[in-house]
């Protein structure tokens, strides 16, 4: 997949069929980095075949991890010979600077080796994305940090074995929580993390670490207690379906008036409900049978008002089990053809909503009130969107623009398709099976 590729889409066609969600992108990064904590092999199933995972695997190779690809979605990671002493820093920064997940190597490397070299992480340009929570938390366990401006890397060292401590997180950072959990798993003594993130992928990371021999209490809550152990063993772990991709397919079905079934979407833990409830609030019907979700075609779907009031519905991102920030852009584009009005409030990132200028040009009836809020007045299918040429600025905005393009009349071009490839596996091939008229142009 070329960095210069783009999508050409002829929209306005209902889709039909079944689709299988990929493994969770955010979970994959955390559980794959957890393999750095042990000298024994770790096998991970349902790994999404996306660009950002490919970059992480390159980073593992730079560190000395033996990566065995069992099949398209299964990897065996063996970090027995991992080292930072002879690391190629130029290669580390070149690849680590492409994705946010590179920072997740910090906790495992410091805990196991006593030192780490971490590049300035990349990822989506959606606003300020602090690293303070990572650094402050792991510093409380005994590590020191220095930033090498020349090589643009963080040099982290723990002269003695990490020591457990009480840590109150200044923000409920998902990756920050994951890093501290992994570091604390091999620290001496007891670590308490308060205001911890408790998203499904954090819960999955904790469950995997327990299988490896870690002692973690409070899984699923914002108060975690970790009793450090001397070593962790290898394990096998299966990644959950990606709820953000599931949400994308729900939005796609609603916008294109399609009948779609998402197979094997719901795990036994029912962790999707906080996301599904927000689509229901837009009036979208969801039929759940076993682990499958069917979205029937709807000629109209109406935004629900607050009970006993006439106030406009407000959807705002929040820490779990609130609305995931990554889902807000998808819900926003889905609301364009709903009946009624809704205010979207993106609290976490100040640059995530700027892509809506493209939606306005396509004919959406919305107002960007400020960098954090968008008021959408649903068209109720009274007029279709029009295809235009646009650029994908980040993963979630990119898939939102793709959904809009598939619902629009005429031709759309989406530049920088690689932004979508970073989080969605072979998306054009899978959509073609549903009847989408989409082509990748290199």
LOVEXDREN-924403 format. One record per atom (N, C-alpha, C): residue in one letter; x, y, z. Coordinates in steps of 0.05 Angstrom, whole numbers, plus 5000, padded with zeros to 4 digits. Example, Ala and Ser with C-alpha at 12.3 -4.5 7.8 and 13.67 -1.06 7.14 Angstrom:
REM residues 2
a526448865156 a524649105156 a526449345156 s525749555142 s527349795143 s525850015157 
***
This chain:
REM residues 442
x501749765000 x500050005000 x501850255000 x501550414979 x503250644976 x502350874994 x504251035003 x503551275018 x502051475001 x502351454974 x501051644956 x498451544945 x497451314956 x495051204945 x492651374953 x490451344938 x488051484944 x485651314936 x483351374947 x480951224941 x479151384922 x478151244902 x476151364884 x473551214890 x471451364896 x468951254905 x466651364889 x464851194880 x462351274869 x460151194889 x459051384903 x457251324925 x454251314918 x452651324938 x449751324935 x448551054930 x449950834935 x448950564930 x448650424957 x446250304962 x445950144986 x447749894985 x448749825008 x450449585010 x448949355022 x449949115020 x448548885031 x450548665036 x450148525058 x451848285063 x452748275092 x454848115096 x456048075122 x458948155122 x459948245144 x462748315147 x463748245174 x466248175175 x467548085201 x469348315210 x469148395235 x470948605245 x473748495250 x475648665246 x478448595252 x478948595282 x481248505290 x481948525318 x482448815327 x482148865352 x482349145362 x485249255358 x485349475344 x487949605340 x489149695366 x487649825383 x488749935408 x489549705427 x488049495428 x488849265445 x491449135434 x491649105408 x493948975395 x496549105405 x496649365404 x499149505412 x499949435441 x498049435459 x498549385487 x499449105492 x498048905482 x498648625488 x501248545473 x501748655450 x504248595436 x506648705451 x506448945462 x508649055477 x508948905504 x506848795514 x507148635539 x508848385535 x509248305510 x510948075504 x513848145510 x514548405513 x517248485520 x517948425549 x515948355565 x516348315594 x517448045600 x517547865581 x518347585587 x520347485567 x521947295576 x523847165558 x522646925543 x520146855550 x518746635538 x517046725515 x516346555496 x514746635473 x511846705481 x510746895467 x508046985470 x506646965443 x504446825442 x502946795417 x500346965418 x499947135398 x497647315398 x495947265373 x493447215378 x491547155356 x489747405350 x488647405326 x486847615317 x488147885316 x490747895308 x492248145305 x491248275279 x490448535280 x489548665255 x491948705235 x491448655210 x493448685189 x493448965179 x494549155195 x494449445188 x497249565189 x497449805177 x500149925175 x501449975202 x499950075221 x501150135247 x502249885261 x500949655258 x501949405269 x504549325255 x504649365229 x507049305214 x509449465224 x508949725230 x511049895240 x511949805267 x510149725284 x510849625311 x512549375309 x511949195290 x513548955286 x516349025277 x516649225260 x519249315252 x520849415276 x519549565294 x520849655319 x521749415336 x520049215337 x520848975353 x523348845341 x523548835314 x525848725301 x528348885308 x528049155309 x530349335316 x531349275345 x529449205362 x530149145390 x531248865394 x530948695374 x531948425376 x529848215382 x527348285380 x525148095385 x525047915360 x524747655365 x524347465344 x521347455338 x520647535313 x517847545305 x517247325285 x515447145293 x514646935275 x511646975267 x511147005241 x508447035231 x507346755226 x505346675242 x504046415240 x502146415216 x500446615215 x498646665193 x498046965192 x496147045175 x495747325171 x495047485196 x493847345216 x492947485240 x494147365266 x496147205263 x497347075287 x500447105287 x501447205309 x504347245312 x505347115338 x507746995336 x509246905360 x511547095364 x511647225388 x513647415394 x515447305416 x518047305411 x519947185430 x522147405436 x521947515460 x523747745467 x526047665485 x526947415484 x529047325501 x531647485497 x532247565473 x534747705467 x534348005463 x532248115472 x531748405469 x533848565483 x534748785470 x536848955481 x536549235471 x537449435488 x537449715478 x540349815477 x542349645484 x545149735485 x546249775457 x545449605438 x546449615411 x544349705391 x542349845400 x540149925384 x540950125362 x539750105339 x540050295317 x538150525322 x539150735334 x537450955342 x536151095318 x537651115296 x536551245272 x534151085261 x534450815261 x532150655252 x529850665272 x530550685298 x528550695319 x526850945315 x528151175311 x526651425308 x525051435282 x526251315261 x524851325235 x522251175236 x522150945250 x519750785251 x518050855275 x519250905298 x517750965322 x516351235320 x517451415304 x516251675300 x513751665283 x512951435273 x510651415256 x508151335271 x508451235295 x506051145309 x506251215339 x503851265350 x503651335378 x504351095396 x503850855387 x504150615403 x507050555411 x508950685398 x511850635405 x512350705434 x510850885446 x511250955474 x510650725492 x509050525483 x508350305500 x510550105505 x512850145492 x515149975497 x516650075523 x516050315532 x517350435554 x517150265580 x514750215589 x514450075614 x515649795614 x515149635594 x516349365594 x519449365593 x520649545577 x523549545575 x524849635601 x523749845614 x524949935639 x524649725661 x522249595661 x521749395682 x523649155679 x524149075655 x525648825651 x528648875648 x529449095634 x532249145628 x533449365646 x531749525658 x532749745675 x533349995659 x532749985632 x533150225616 x531650195590 x531150425577 x529650425552 x530450665536 x530250645510 x530650865492 x528050885475 x526651105478 x524051135465 x524051375447 x523251345421 x523151565403 x520751755410 x520951995400 x518652175402 x516352045386 x514151965399 x512151815384 x510651985364 x509651845343 x508051985322 x505151935327 x503751865305 x500851825307 x499252055296 x496652045301 x494852245289 x495352525301 x495152725283 x495453005291 x492753115298 x491853055322 x489153135329 x489053325353 x491453435360 x491653625382 x493853535401 x493953665424 x495953615444 x495553335455 x497753175455 x497652905466 x499952865485 x499452915510 x501552925530 x502852645535 x505352655544 x506752415553 x507252425583 x506352645595 x506952685624 x506052455641 x503652345636 x502652135653 x504451895652 x505551825629 x507451595627 x509851655644 x511051885640 x513651945652 x513351985683 x511352125691 x510952165720 x510351905734 x508651735722 x507951485735 x510351295738 x511851265716 x514151085717 x516451205734 x516551475735 x518551605753 x517951535782 x515351515789 x514551445816 x515551165824 x515951005804 x516950735809 x520050715810 x521350945804 x524250955807 x525951005782 x524651065760 x526151115735 x526751415732 x528851485717 x529451755711 x529351795681 x528652035672 x528252095644 x530052325635 x531152295611 x532652515598 x531952515568 x531652755557 x530952765528 x533452855513 x534252695494 x536552755477 x535552905452 x535853165452 x534753335430 x536053265404 x538653195404 x540053145379 x538952895366 x538552675381 x537552425370 x534552405372 x533352595386 x530352605389 x529352345401 x530552255423 x529652025437 x529652085467 x527951935482 x527951945511 x529751725521 x531651795538 x533451605551 x532351555580 x531551315585 x530251245611 x531951035625 x532351075651 x534050885666 x533050855694 x533150605704 x532650545732 x535150405743 x536750555759 x539250445769 x538850205787 x536550205801 x535749975818 x533149865808 x532349635818 x529849515810 x527549695817 x525549715799 x523249885804 x521849815830 x520950015844 x519549975870 x516650065868 x514849905877 x511949975877 x511450225893 x509250365886 x508550615899 x505650665895 x504550875909 x501850965904 x501951185882 x500351145861 x500451335839 x497651435833 x497251695835 x494751815827 x495251945800 x493951845779 x494351945752 x493052225749 x494552405737 x493452675733 x491352675711 x491252475694 x489152435675 x488852135670 x486452055662 x485851775659 x486851685631 x489451695627 x490651635601 x490751325597 x489751235574 x489650955568 x492450845565 x494050965547 x496750865543 x498550915568 x498051135582 x499551175607 x498950965627 x496450895631 x495650685649 x496950425641 x496850355615 x498050105606 x501050095612 x502450315607 x505350315611 x505950265641 x504450395659 x505050375687 x504350095697 x502149985687 x501349705694 x503649515687 x504749535662 x506749355653 x509349385670 x510049635676 x512449685693 x512049575721 x509649625732 x509149535760 x508949235762 x508349095740 x508148795741 x510748665750 x513048795743 x515648685751 x517048845772 x515649055783 x516849215805 x516749065831 x518349145850 x518349025877 x516049155893 x514448985906 x512449085924 x509849155910 x508249315924 x505549375916 x505349645902 x503949655880 x503449905866 x500449945864 x499550185872 x496650255870 x496350475850 x494650435830 x494150635809 x491250735812 x490950985819 x488251105823 x487751285799 x485251305791 x484451445766 x485551305741 x485851045744 x486750885721 x484650865699 x485550865674 x483650805652 x482650525655 x480250475647 x479150195649 x477750105623 x478650215600 x477650135574 x477949835570 x476349725551 x476549435546 x479349335541 x480949495526 x483649405520 x485549405544 x484949585564 x486449575589 x485649315604 x483049255604 x482149005618 x483448765605 x483648765578 x484848535564 x487748515570 x489148735572 x492048735579 x492348615607 x490748705626 x490948595653 x490448295654 x488448205640 x487847915639 x490147755627 x491347865606 x493647725594 x495947715613 x496547935627 x498747945646 x498247745669 x495747715678 x495147525699 x495747245689 x495047185664 x495746925652 x498746875652 x500247095650 x503247075649 x504447055677 x502747085698 x503647055725 x503547305741 x502547525730 x502347775745 x500047755766 x500247925786 x498147935808 x496848215806 x494448235795 x493148485791 x490248465802 x489548665819 x486848675831 x485448925821 x482748905819 x481149145811 x480849165781 x481248955765 x481048975736 x478249055728 x478049255711 x475449365702 x474649615718 x476149685739 x475549925755 x477850125751 x477450365763 x479550575761 x481450565784 x481350355800 x483250315822 x484450045819 x487050035810 x488449795806 x490549755827 x490849515837 x492949445856 x494549215843 x497149265841 x498949075828 x501148995847 x501448735852 x503648635868 x505748525849 x508148645849 x510148575830 x511248285835 x512048165813 x513147895814 x515947905801 x517547685806 x520247685796 x520347645766 x518747465755 x518847415726 x515947355717 x515647385691 x513147315678 x513647095657 x511746925652 x512046715633 x510646775607 x511046605587 x509646645561 x506746565563 x505246635543 x502346575543 x501346585514 x498746535512 x497246575487 x494946765493 x494346935474 x492247135479 x490747195453 x488147225454 x486547285431 x485347575434 x485847735415 x484948015415 x481948035409 x480548215424 x477648255419 x477148385392 x474648365382 x473948515358 x474148815363 x474848965343 x475349255345 x472649405346 x471949515369 x469349655372 x469249905355 x471550025348 x471550255332 x470850185303 x471849955294 x471149865267 x468149775266 x467249655287 x464449575289 x462649825288 x463450035302 x462050285301 x462050405273 x464350385260 x464550485232 x462650345214 x462350085217 x460449935199 x457549995206 x456950055231 x454250135239 x453550405226 x455450595228 x455050855215 x454750835185 x456350665173 x456250625144 x453550515136 x452550315150 x449950205144 x447750415145 x447750575167 x445750775170 x445850985148 x448251085143 x448551305123 x447751215095 x448350965088 x447850865061 x445150715058 x443550715080 x440950585080 x441350285072 x443250155085 x443949885078 x443149685099 x443049435091 x442449215109 x445049055112 x446349085136 x448948955140 x448848795166 x450348575166 x450748415190 x453748405196 x454348485221 x457148475230 x457448215247 x458948025236 x459147765249 x461247765271 x460747605292 x462647565313 x463647835325 x461748015329 x462348285339 x462348305369 x460748145382 x460348175411 x461747945426 x463448025444 x464747825461 x463047755485 x463747555500 x462147475523 x461947695545 x463847875544 x463948085565 x461948315560 x460748325537 x458848535530 x460048815533 x462548845525 x463949105529 x463149305508 x461449225489 x460649415467 x458349605475 x456949545496 x454549685502 x454849995504 x457050095517 x457350385518 x457550515490 x458550365471 x458750475443 x456050445429 x454850205431 x452250155417 x450050345426 x450050415452 x447950585462 x447950855449 x450250955440 x450451215427 x449251205399 x449550985385 x448250955359 x445250935362 x444350795383 x441450785388 x440351065393 x441951235406 x440951505412 x440551665387 x441851585365 x441351715339 x439051585324 x437751385336 x435451265324 x436051025307 x438450925309 x439250695292 x438450435306 x437050265290 x436250005301 x438549805299 x438849655321 x440949445322 x439749185331 x439748985315 x438748725322 x441048545329 x441048445354 x443348285363 x442447995366 x443747815353 x443247535354 x445847385360 x446047285385 x448547165393 x450847365393 x452847315377 x455147505376 x454947685351 x452747665336 x452547825311 x450748065315 x451348285301 x449748525301 x448748575273 x446048595270 x444948655244 x443748935245 x444449095225 x443349365222 x441449365198 x438849365203 x436949355181 x436949625166 x436149615141 x435949865126 x433750035138 x434250295141 x432250475152 x432050715134 x429650765124 x429251005107 x429451265123 x429151235150 x429451475167 x430251375195 x431951525208 x432651465236 x432751735251 x431451745274 x430951995288 x432552015314 x433852245317 x435552295341 x433652315365 x434452175386 x432852175410 x433352415427 x431152535438 x431452765456 x431752665485 x432752845502 x432852785530 x429952745541 x429652565560 x426952505571 x425652755583 x423152795575 x421553015586 x422753295582 x424453325561 x425453585555 x425453625525 x425953865516 x426153925487 x428954025481 x430853945498 x433654025493 x434953855471 x436753975458 x438253835437 x440053625450 x440053385439 x441753175449 x444753265447 x446253215468 x449153265467 x450652995470 x452452945452 x454252715454 x457052815458 x458252735481 x460952825488 x462652595495 x465252605487 x467052385494 x467752395524 x468352165535 x468952145563 x470551885568 x471751875591 x473251625598 x471251395601 x472251155596 x470550915597 x469250885624 x466650815625 x464950725603 x463450945589 x464651175587 x463451385570 x464051345541 x463251535525 x463551515496 x466551535488 x467651335474 x470451345466 x470951585447 x473051725452 x473651955435 x473951885405 x475051645400 x475551565372 x472851515357 x470651475372 x468151415360 x466551665353 x467351895363 x465752145360 x465552225331 x467752215316 x467752295288 x465852125272 x465751865278 x464051675264 x461051735270 x460451785295 x457751855303 x456952115290 x458752305288 x458152565277 x457352545247 x458852395232 x458152365203 x455552205200 x455052015218 x452551865217 x450052035222 x450352245239 x448152425246 x447352595222 x448952625202 x448352805179 x445752735166 x445052475163 x442552405150 x440452315170 x440752375195 x438752315215 x436552535215 x434452485229 x432352685233 x432652805260 x432953065261 x433353205286 x436153335288 x436753435312 x439253585317 x440853455339 x443453485338 x445153385359 x447653555361 x448653595385 x451053745390 x453253545398 x455453555383 x457753385390 x459853545404 x460853445426 x462753595442 x465253415445 x467353485431 x469953345432 x471653475453 x471853365476 x473153485499 x476153445499 x477053225488 x479853135493 x481853265474 x481053305448 x483053395428 x481953635413 x483653845411 x482654095399 x482854105369 x483953895356 x484253905326 x482653675313 x481253525327 x479953285316 x477653345298 x476253575302 x473753625288 x474153795263 x476553875256 x476954055234 x476253925207 x476053665206 x475353525181 x472553585172 x470853705189 x468053755182 x467753955160 x469754115154 x469654295131 x469054145105 x470153895103 x469553735080 x466653655079 x465453595102 x462653515103 x460853745095 x461553985103 x459954225096 x460054255065 x462454225053 x462654245025 x461054035010 x460653805023 x459053585011 x456053635014 x455253835030 x452453895033 x451353845060 x452953765080 x451953715107 x451153975120 x449053955136 x448054195150 x449154185179 x451354325182 x452654325209 x454254575212 x454854635238 x456354875245 x458654795263 x461054865256 x463354825275 x463355065294 x462255025318 x461855245337 x464555345347 x466355165352 x469055235362 x470754975358 x473254975365 x474854735359 x473854475372 x472054505392 x471154275407 x468254195402 x466754355389 x463854305387 x462854335358 x461054145350 x459754165324 x456754115328 x455154295317 x452254255318 x451354145290 x450153905291 x449253785266 x446153795265 x445053895243 x442253885238 x441853675216 x440553455224 x440253225206 x438653295181 x439353175159 x437953225133 x435653045130 x435452825145 x433252635143 x432952535114 x435152505100 x435252405073 x433652585054 x433152845062 x431753025043 x433553105020 x436153095024 x437953155002 x440552995007 x441652874986 x444052714989 x446552884990 x448652785002 x451252915001 x452252894972 x454153074965 x455353074938 x458253004940 x459152834922 x461952754922 x463852984916 x466152984930 x468153194926 x470953064928 x473053214924 x475753134929 x476553224957 x477753054973 x478453125001 x480852965009 x481953035033 x484352905044 x483752795071 x484752545076 x484352425102 x486452535121 x485652675142 x487652795161 x488552605183 x486852405190 x487652215211 x485851965207 x486351765223 x484951505219 x481951535221 x480951645243 x478051655247 x476651855230 x477852085225 x476752275206 x476752155178 x478851995172 x478951875146 x476651675141 x476151505160 x473951315156 x471251455156 x471051675171 x468551835171 x468051955143 x470152065131 x469952175104 x469251955084 x470351715088 x469751495071 x466851415073 x465751415097 x462851355101 x461251565086 x461951825089 x460552035076 x460652005045 x462951935035 x463251895006 x461651664996 x461451445011 x459851215002 x456851275002 x456051475018 x453151555018 x452551774998 x454651904987 x454252144971 x453652074942 x452352244928 x451952214899 x454452304884 x455152154863 x457452224846 x460052124857 x462152234846 x464852134851 x466252294873 x467552154891 x469252274912 x472052164909 x474052324915 x476852244917 x477752304945 x478952104958 x480052144985 x483052104983 x484552324985 x487552304985 x488552195011 x491152115011 x492452005035 x490951765046 x490251575029 x488851335038 x490451185059 x493051215060 x494651075079 x493951145108 x492751385112 x491851455139 x489651265148 x487951185130 x485850995136 x487050715139 x489050645122 x490350385124 x491750345151 x492450555164 x493750535190 x492050395211 x489350415208 x487550305228 x485450115217 x485250095190 x483149925179 x484349735158 x483849475162 x485149265147 x483749235119 x485349275098 x484349215070 x481549315067 x481049565074 x478349665076 x476849665049 x478249735028 x476849755002 x476049474992 x477749274997 x477048994989 x474648895004 x474548955029 x472248855046 x469649005039 x469849255032 x467449405024 x466449324997 x468249254979 x467449164952 x465648914954 x466248734973 x464648494977 x461748574984 x461348804997 x458748895005 x457349044982 x458749094960 x457549234937 x458449514934 x460449604949 x461449874947 x462949914921 x462650144908 x464250214884 x466550384894 x468750244901 x471050384911 x473550264898 x475450434892 x477950344879 x480250494891 x482450344896 x484950464905 x486550544880 x487550784880 x489250884859 x491950954870 x494050824859 x496750874869 x497851124856 
***
